[in-house]
Amino acid sequence: MRQDKPLLGIALMLGFCIIAPLADAVAKLLADTVPLAELVFFRFAVQAVLLVPVMVATRRSFRMRRRVAGIVFLRTLMHILGIGMMVTALRYLPLADAVAIAFVMPFMLLILGHYFMGEEVGWRRLAACAVGFSGTLLVVQPAFRDVGWPALLPLGVALNFSLFMITTRQISRDIDAISLQAVSGLMAMAVIGPMLLVLPAGRIPELQWAVLPADTWGLLLSIGLLGTVAHLLMTWSLRYAPGATLAPMQYLEMPFATLFGFMMFHELPNPMASVGICIIIASGLFILARERAIHRAQKAAPVPVPDVATPAE
C-alpha cells in the first residue's frame, strides 16, 4: 500500500497555486490581441506536443473503453469552455477579482455533491456556503457595475469546473494523469482546429485564424506549458496527500493572483471586493474544517461488532 507523503503533496500543490494564476495572467496579456479560439487551440496544442511523446516513450496505450473515452471527451469540452470563459472574463476584470469570483466553486461542489451524488451536507456547511456566496456578491457587485455581464463569467467558470471535477472523479481510477492530459489535448485540437479552418475569416472574429505578431508566440507557448504543468502538479499532489490536507492551500491562489495582477497590470481589488475575498476564504476554510472534523469523528467511531449466534441459539 502506498504511504502518504504530505510534505511532498503540499509542495506540489504550492507549485500549482503559484503557476495557475501566473498562467491566467499571461492569458490576460494576450486576451486583447489573440482571437479566443486560436488562443485556446494553442493552449491544448502545446499540452499535446509535450505529453504525447511522453506517452509513446513510456509505452502508455491510447486505447480506452468506450465509456471512459466518452467521459474524457465530455471533460475536454468542459475544459475548453472553462478556459474560454475565463480568458473572456480576464479581458474585463482584474485578475484577483476574476479568481475570487471563480472561488465560489468549492461551494458549488458541495451543493452538487449533495443533490447529484447523495453526499450528506449539514446545516453548518450550508450556512457557510451562503456566507461564502455573499462574499462573492461583494466582489461581483462593483465589477458588474463597472463592466456589466462579463463580471458573471467567473461564476460560469466555477459551475463548469465543479462539473469538470465531478466528471474527472468518474475516470480517476481508469486513466493516469499524463494519458488523460495527452488525450484531452488531442481531442481539443480536433474540436477547435476545424472551426479555425472552415469558418469564413472575419465572420466570427473570435473563431478566426489570425496572423499573429512575432512577440506573441513566446507567450502562447508559455500558456500551454504553464497550464499543463499546473494541472499535472495538482493531480500528482493528490497522490501523496489527502484532499483535506491540500484543499485549504488552494486559497493561496488569491494572494498570488493579487500579486501578479499588481506586478503585471497595476491592479488591486477595491475595498468592497477585498472584504468579499476575505469572506470567501473564511467560509471555504470553515467548510474544510468541518470536513476534517467529520472525517476524524468517523474514523474514531467504534466499529459495530455483529452478533454471532451460538449453536444453542
N, C-alpha and C positions, 0 to 999 in steps of 0.2 A: 504494500500500500504506500502511495506517495505521501511523504510528510510535507506539511506546510512550511514555507519559508517566509514568514510575514515581512521581515525587513526587505527581502528582495521584491516581494509583491508591492510593498509601499513605494520602493524606489522606482519600480516600473510605472506605477500609477502617477507618481510625481512627474515623471517624464511626459506622460500623457497630458497632465494638467498644464504643462508648460507649452508643449508642441501644438495641442489642439487650438488654443486661442491665437497662437502665432500663425497657424495656417489660415484662420479666419481673417487675421489682419492682412495677410498677403492677398487673400481673395478680395478684400475691401480695396486694396490698392489697384486691382485690375478690374473691378466691377464696372467702372465707367468707360473702359477702353476696349474690353474684350466682350463680344456677344456671349450671352449666358450659356447657350448650348455648346459653343466652342470651348468655353472655359471648363464646363463640366466634362466634356469629352476628353480633354487633355488631362484632367484630374484622374480619370479612370484609365486612360491610356498609359500614363506613367505607372500606375499601380500594376497593370497587366505586364508591362515591359520589365518591371522589377521582379515580379513574383512568378511568372510563368517559367522563366529559366530555372528558378529555384525548384519548382515542381518537377521539371524534367530531370534536373541534376540529382534530386533525392528520390526519383522514381515514384513519385506520387501519381496516382491514377486520376484521370479526368472523368472517369465513369462514375456515375452515381445513380441511385434508384430514382424512379420517376417521381415519387413523392418528394424526395429531397431536392431534385432538380427544379420542381415546380416552386417549392418554398424559397430556394435560392434566387430564382428569377423574380418572385414577388418581392423578396427582400432587396434585390438590386433596384427594382423600380422605386421602392420606398427611399432607398439611398439617393437615387438621382433626384427625386422630388425634394427630399430634405435639403440637399446641397443647393438646389436651385432656389428654394425659398430663402435659405439663409443668405446666400450671395445677394439676392434681390433686396432683402432687408438691410444688409450692410451698406447698400448704396445710400440709404436714407438715415440710418440710425447710428449713433455712436457705438463702437464695438462693445463696450461694457454693458450698455443698455440692451443690446440685442442678445447677448449671452445671458443676462439676468432674466429677461422675459422668457427665454427658452428654458430656464431652470424651473419652470412650472412642471417640467417633465416628470420629476420624481412623484409629484402629487398625482399626476395623470396615471402613472404606472400603478399607484396604489389603488386608485378607483377602478381602472380597467382590470386589474388583477382580481378585485373583489367581484365585479359583475360578470366577467368573462371567464375567469379561471377558478372561481369559487373560493378565493382566498379570504380568510377571516380578517376583518378590519374593525377595530374597536372605536369607540366614540372619541377617545383621546386623539387617535391618529386622524380621524375625520375632522376634528376640530383644528388640528394642526394644518391639515390641507386647506381648510377655509381661511385660516390666518395667512398661510403662505400665499394663497391666491390673492388675498387683499394686498399683500406686498407687491405682487406682480402688477396689480392695477395701479399702484402708486408709480411704478415705472412706466406702464403703458400710457397713463393719462396725459402727462406732459408730452410724451413722444407722439401720441395721436393728435394732440393739439397742434404740434409743430409740423408733422409730416403727413398726417392722415392715415389711410388704410395700411400703408406699408408697416406701421407700428404693430399691426396684428400678425404679421407674417411669422415672427418668432413663436407665437402661440401655435401656429400651424406646424412649425418645425418641432415643437415639443410633442404635439399629438402624434405626428408622423413618426418621431423617434421612439415614442412609447410603444407604438405598434411594431416598429422595427425591432425593438428589444424583445418583445414577446415572440415575434416570428423567429428571431435568432435562437431563442431558447428551444424552439421545436426541433432544431437540427444541430444543436451544440455538441451532441454526442455522435453525430453521424459524419461529420466532416471537420477537419482540423482548420486552424485559423488561416494558414498560408494558402491552402487549397481553396477555402471559401473566398478569400480576398482575390486570388488569381482568377477564379472562375467568374466572380462578380465583375471584375474589370473587363473581361472579355464580353460578358453579356451586356454591360453598359455601353461598350463601344458598338456592339451590334444593334443596340436600340437607337443610340444617338447618331451614329455615323450616317445611316441612310437619310435621316432628316436633313443633315447638313448638305448632302449631295443632291437630293431630289428637289427640295423646296426652292422655288424661284428666288434669286437674290433680291433682297430688299422687300419682299412681300411681308415677311415677318422678321424684323431686324434681329430679334433675339435668337432666331433659329437659323441664321445665315452663317456661311463660312467667310470670314473676313481675312484679308491680308494684314498681318499684324506687324507692328514696328519691331525692330530687332531687339530693343531693350525689354520687351515683354516676355521673351522666350525663357529667360532665366527664372522669372517669377512664376511662369506657368509650370515649369519643371519642379520648382520648389513646392508649389501647391500639391502636386501629386506625391512628391516624396514625403512631405510633412504629413499629409493626410494618411498615407499608407503606414508610415512608422507609428503615428499616434494610435491608429486603430489596432495595430499589432501589439503595441505596448499595453493597451487596455486589456486586450484578450489574454495576453500572457500573464498579466498581473493576477488575473483570477485563477491561474493555475497554482499560484504559490501562497495566496492569502484569501481568506473568506471575504465574500462580498460585504458583509457587515463591517469588516475592518477597513475596506478600501473605499466604501461609498462616501464617508464624510470627507475624504480627500478631494473628491470631485469638485467640491465648492471652492477649492483653490483656483479653479479656472477663472472665477470672477475677479480676484485681485490681479491675476496675471493679465486678464483681458483689459482691466483698467490701466495697468502699467503699459501694455503695448499700445492701447488707444491713445494714451498721453504722449508716449515717445514718438509714435509714428504719425498721429493726426492731431495732436494737441487737444484731445477731447477728455473731458471729465464729466461724470454724471452730475446732474443738477441736485440740489438738496433733497427734493422730494424723491427723486429716483434713488439717491443714496440711502434714504430711510427705507424705501421699498426693498432694496438689495439686502439690507441688514435683516429685515423681517423674513425674506425668503430663506436666507442662510439659517436663521434661528429656527424657523419652522421645519426646515429639512433636517437639521441636526436633532431636533426633538423627535421626529419620526424615527430617525435612525437609532436614537437612544431607546425608544420604545421597542423597536425590533430586537435590539440586543437583549433587553430585559426579558422579553417574552421567550427568546431563544434560550437564555440561561435558565429560566423557570422550567421550560420543557425538558431540558437536559437534566435538571436536578430532581424532577418529579420521579417518585419511585415507580418502577415497572410493576404493574399488577401481575401477581402470580396466579395462573389459572388453577381452579380446583381440580384435583385428580381423584377420581372415585376409587375407593378400595374395592377389592373383590367382594367384600361383605355387603357393600352398598349396591 
